[in-house]
Amino acid sequence: MICIGLMGCSEDDSISTNETVDNGILLVGETTSTNFPNLQNKGKSDAVVIKIK
């Protein structure tokens, strides 16, 4: 399986997308991937918060 982008290789869902006061983007979601970049898995699914400036 080939995985590219910000995600891992399993189910990754965005739950909310918001603009921040400094014009960034805040993504809130959930992942069941065991290889999501820069994330230590703590359970069956994990919350993910990503800020894009």
C-alpha positions in Angstrom: 0.0 0.0 0.0 1.3 3.4 -0.9 0.4 6.3 1.4 1.1 10.0 0.6 0.2 13.3 2.2 -0.6 14.2 5.8 -2.4 10.9 6.5 -1.6 7.4 7.5 -2.7 4.3 5.7 -6.0 3.6 7.6 -9.2 5.7 8.1 -8.4 9.3 8.8 -11.4 11.7 9.2 -11.6 15.5 9.5 -14.3 16.4 11.9 -13.9 20.2 11.9 -12.0 22.9 10.0 -11.7 26.4 11.3 -9.9 29.6 10.5 -7.7 30.9 13.3 -7.3 34.6 14.3 -3.9 34.7 12.6 -5.4 33.4 9.3 -4.2 29.9 9.8 -6.3 26.8 9.4 -7.1 24.4 12.3 -8.0 20.8 11.4 -9.5 18.6 14.1 -10.1 14.9 13.3 -9.6 11.3 14.2 -7.3 8.5 12.9 -7.2 4.8 13.2 -3.9 4.7 11.3 -0.9 3.2 13.1 1.5 5.1 10.9 0.0 8.7 11.0 3.1 11.0 10.8 4.3 12.4 14.2 1.7 10.7 16.2 2.1 8.1 19.0 -0.9 5.9 18.9 -2.7 5.6 22.3 -5.7 3.5 21.5 -8.0 2.1 18.8 -8.5 5.7 17.5 -6.7 8.9 18.3 -7.7 12.6 18.1 -5.6 14.7 15.8 -5.3 18.5 15.7 -3.2 20.1 12.9 -2.6 23.8 12.5 -1.6 25.0 9.1 -0.2 28.5 8.9 
